[in-house]
């Protein structure tokens, strides 16, 4: 039976290296590119950047993607410090004070990287249907950028640069981003404030529009709900807890350093539960790592030692974990052939 395969990727800043490494394992198992396995990609924040980069068209050969997973991993490795400069010593102390009154990082770094890697294309041009989230402060509403909508409404055909900038504008980290969308001013912040794990949004999209012409399975037929298969990838979840004493005594200063991670974790866990309940056994697989050391939990930490910690945990917990690889191979065997054993 032909299936409709959805890849969803959480937000999480520079921890986007985690799903990138998992996807490299997926390609190793299937012997195919991600785009040859999946029919749709949904992402939030850094997941939206990965979704966009995976589906950008090569300028010289428009039927092929501009970037492969190795290229995307290199963006995180080489450009992470451009977006989130590493601070130490007295500068770390001084920025810790100024960060209380303004975003922790300037938009100049992320703008520079986006201009270099995603300029010039629009969502309608994506090689596969994509869905990327943001939250619009101007309208007090969630917004989903969808290539499907852009094909029927030119005003929804946003620039990939604008989409990536809006979805990644994490409160306290980067400034909000304003641009014109569908004839109105949109001031976007990180979609992770309400849907850090975009799986349910993708399922809802296909549930409503899967039989209306734009979305099709590889055999060209419309998509029914029972055709949906989802691989959901996280960017790592910090396992540290807040004690009762801390929860009672903390004020704004203490909460602001932890609230983003708490929101993301709660949203991710809720979406994971809902998705697993909605889809039949075998039609949904969630892969994520636990981050047990607080030192490496900040999603804006561009230090080499932090990236190396995350990559090691991906190996230990997923790509070299026998149980997880068995589950991944079983899932992929249902949606892609051949699968190496």
C-alpha positions in Angstrom: 0.0 0.0 0.0 1.3 3.4 -0.9 1.8 5.7 2.1 2.1 9.5 2.6 5.2 10.0 4.7 5.7 13.1 6.8 8.9 14.3 8.4 8.5 16.7 11.3 11.4 18.5 13.1 11.2 20.4 16.4 12.6 23.8 17.3 15.7 24.1 19.4 18.3 26.5 18.1 21.7 25.1 17.5 20.5 21.8 18.8 19.2 21.3 15.2 22.4 19.3 14.8 20.6 16.5 16.6 17.8 15.8 13.9 20.4 16.5 11.2 22.5 13.6 12.4 19.5 11.3 12.8 18.5 12.1 9.2 21.9 11.1 8.0 21.3 7.7 9.6 17.9 7.5 7.9 19.6 8.0 4.6 22.2 5.4 5.4 19.5 2.9 6.3 17.3 3.5 3.2 19.9 4.2 0.7 17.8 7.2 -0.4 17.8 10.9 0.1 15.4 12.3 2.7 13.3 13.8 -0.1 13.0 10.5 -1.8 11.6 9.0 1.4 9.3 11.8 2.7 6.4 13.5 0.9 6.2 16.5 3.2 8.4 18.2 5.8 7.1 20.3 8.7 9.3 22.3 11.0 9.4 24.9 13.8 12.2 27.4 14.4 15.5 25.5 13.7 13.3 22.7 12.4 11.8 25.2 9.9 15.2 26.1 8.8 16.1 22.5 8.2 12.8 21.9 6.3 13.5 24.9 4.1 17.1 24.0 3.4 16.2 20.3 2.6 13.6 21.5 0.0 15.4 24.5 -1.6 15.9 24.0 -5.4 19.4 24.0 -6.8 19.8 27.1 -9.0 21.7 25.2 -11.7 19.5 22.0 -11.6 16.0 23.0 -10.2 14.9 19.4 -10.0 17.5 18.7 -7.3 18.0 20.1 -3.8 20.5 22.8 -3.2 21.8 21.3 0.0 22.3 17.8 1.4 22.4 16.8 5.0 26.2 17.2 5.2 25.8 20.8 3.9 23.1 21.5 6.5 25.3 20.1 9.3 28.1 22.3 8.2 25.9 25.3 8.5 25.4 24.5 12.2 29.0 23.8 12.7 30.5 26.8 10.8 27.8 29.4 11.3 26.4 28.8 14.8 28.9 31.3 16.3 27.8 33.9 13.7 24.2 33.7 14.9 25.0 33.2 18.6 28.4 34.5 19.4 30.2 32.8 22.3 30.7 35.0 25.3 33.1 34.5 28.1 34.7 36.4 31.0 33.6 40.0 31.7 31.7 40.1 28.4 29.5 37.2 29.5 28.8 39.1 32.8 28.0 42.4 31.1 25.8 40.8 28.5 24.0 38.9 31.2 22.9 42.3 32.5 21.9 43.9 29.2 20.0 40.7 28.2 17.5 41.6 30.9 16.4 44.6 28.8 16.8 43.5 25.2 17.2 40.3 23.1 20.3 38.4 24.0 21.6 38.4 20.4 21.5 40.9 17.5 19.6 40.0 14.4 22.6 40.8 12.2 24.1 37.3 12.6 21.1 35.3 11.6 20.3 37.8 8.8 23.8 37.3 7.4 23.5 33.5 7.4 20.0 33.5 5.9 21.1 35.9 3.1 24.0 33.5 2.3 22.1 30.3 2.3 18.3 30.8 1.5 18.0 34.1 -0.4 16.1 34.4 -3.6 13.5 31.5 -3.2 9.9 31.4 -2.1 7.9 28.7 -0.4 6.0 27.9 -3.6 9.3 26.7 -5.1 10.0 24.0 -2.5 10.8 20.6 -3.9 8.4 19.0 -1.4 5.4 20.5 0.5 6.6 22.2 3.6 4.8 23.7 6.7 6.6 26.1 9.0 5.1 27.9 12.0 5.4 31.4 13.6 3.4 33.4 16.0 2.1 36.8 14.7 2.2 39.4 17.4 0.5 42.0 15.1 -2.6 39.8 14.9 -2.2 37.8 18.1 -2.5 34.5 16.1 -0.6 31.5 15.1 0.5 31.4 11.4 1.5 28.4 9.3 3.4 29.1 6.2 2.4 26.4 3.7 3.6 25.7 0.2 0.2 24.2 -0.5 -1.5 27.5 0.3 1.1 29.4 -1.8 0.2 27.4 -4.9 -3.4 28.7 -4.7 -2.7 32.2 -3.3 0.2 34.3 -4.5 0.0 36.6 -1.4 0.9 33.5 0.7 4.0 32.8 -1.4 6.4 34.2 1.2 10.2 34.4 0.8 12.0 31.6 2.5 14.3 34.2 4.1 11.2 35.8 5.7 9.8 32.5 6.8 13.1 31.3 8.4 13.7 34.7 10.1 10.2 34.7 11.6 10.0 31.1 12.8 13.4 31.4 14.5 12.8 34.7 16.4 12.9 33.0 19.8 11.8 35.5 22.6 14.7 36.6 24.8 17.2 35.3 22.2 16.5 37.1 18.9 14.3 40.2 18.0 10.9 39.7 16.5 10.7 40.0 12.7 8.2 42.1 10.7 7.4 41.7 7.0 4.3 41.8 4.7 2.4 38.6 4.4 -0.9 38.1 2.6 -1.4 41.8 2.3 -0.9 42.5 6.0 2.0 43.3 8.4 3.1 40.3 10.3 5.4 40.5 13.3 6.6 37.0 13.8 8.3 35.3 16.8 9.4 31.7 17.2 6.6 29.2 16.4 7.9 27.2 19.4 5.9 29.4 21.8 2.8 27.4 20.8 3.9 24.5 18.5 7.5 23.6 19.0 6.7 20.1 17.7 4.8 20.6 14.5 3.5 17.0 14.1 -0.1 17.7 15.0 -0.2 20.7 12.6 1.1 18.5 9.8 -1.4 15.8 10.6 -4.3 18.3 10.7 -3.2 19.8 7.4 -3.2 16.4 5.6 -6.4 15.3 7.3 -8.2 18.3 5.9 -6.5 18.8 2.5 -5.1 15.4 1.7 -7.8 14.6 -0.8 -8.1 18.0 -2.4 -5.5 17.7 -5.1 -2.2 19.3 -3.9 -1.0 16.6 -1.6 -0.5 13.2 -3.3 1.1 9.9 -2.5 3.9 8.7 -4.7 1.5 6.7 -6.9 -0.3 10.0 -7.6 -3.5 9.2 -5.6 -5.1 11.4 -2.9 -4.1 10.9 0.7 -6.5 9.3 3.2 -5.9 9.5 6.9 -4.9 5.9 7.2 -2.1 6.6 4.7 -0.3 9.0 7.0 3.1 8.0 8.4 5.1 10.4 10.6 8.7 10.4 11.7 9.0 13.1 14.4 12.5 14.3 15.4 13.4 16.3 18.5 16.4 18.5 19.1 17.1 17.2 22.6 15.2 17.7 25.9 16.9 18.9 29.1 16.0 16.5 31.9 16.7 18.8 34.8 13.8 19.6 37.2 12.8 22.6 39.3 12.5 21.9 43.0 9.5 22.8 45.0 11.6 25.4 46.9 12.7 27.1 43.6 9.2 27.1 42.2 7.8 28.8 45.2 10.6 31.4 45.6 11.5 32.3 42.0 10.7 35.7 40.6 10.9 37.0 37.0 14.6 37.0 36.8 15.0 33.3 37.7 12.0 32.1 35.6 13.1 33.9 32.4 16.2 31.7 32.1 14.1 28.5 32.2 10.7 29.3 30.9 11.5 28.8 27.2 12.8 25.3 27.8 9.9 24.4 30.0 7.4 25.6 27.4 9.1 23.7 24.6 9.3 20.5 26.6 5.7 20.7 27.7 4.5 21.4 24.1 6.7 18.6 22.7 5.4 16.0 25.2 1.8 16.9 24.7 2.1 16.8 20.9 3.9 13.4 21.1 1.1 12.0 23.2 -1.6 13.3 20.9 0.1 12.1 17.7 0.7 8.7 19.1 -2.9 8.4 20.1 -4.2 9.6 16.8 -2.1 7.4 14.5 -2.3 3.6 14.4 0.5 1.5 15.8 3.5 1.6 13.4 2.4 4.8 11.7 4.3 7.1 14.1 7.8 7.2 15.4 9.3 9.8 17.7 13.1 10.1 18.2 14.7 12.5 20.6 17.6 12.6 23.0 17.8 13.5 26.7 20.2 16.2 27.7 21.2 15.4 31.3 23.9 17.9 31.8 22.7 21.5 32.2 26.0 22.9 30.9 25.0 21.8 27.4 21.3 22.5 27.5 21.2 26.1 26.1 19.9 26.1 22.6 22.1 29.1 21.7 25.3 27.6 23.0 27.7 27.7 20.0 30.7 26.2 21.8 32.4 23.3 20.0 32.3 21.2 23.2 28.5 21.5 23.4 28.0 20.4 19.8 30.3 17.5 20.4 28.3 16.5 23.5 25.1 16.6 21.5 26.5 14.5 18.7 27.9 12.0 21.2 24.5 11.7 22.8 22.8 11.2 19.4 25.1 8.2 18.8 24.6 6.7 22.3 20.9 7.2 22.5 19.8 6.8 18.8 22.1 6.1 15.9 24.2 3.5 17.7 21.5 2.3 20.1 20.3 -1.2 19.0 16.7 -0.8 20.2 16.2 2.6 18.6 17.8 1.5 15.3 15.6 -1.6 15.3 12.5 0.6 15.7 13.7 3.0 13.1 14.4 0.2 10.6 11.0 -1.3 11.2 9.3 2.1 10.7 11.3 2.8 7.5 10.6 -0.7 6.1 6.9 0.3 6.0 7.5 3.4 4.0 10.6 3.0 2.0 12.4 0.2 0.0 15.0 -1.1 0.2 15.9 -1.0 3.9 19.3 -2.3 4.9 19.4 -4.9 7.7 
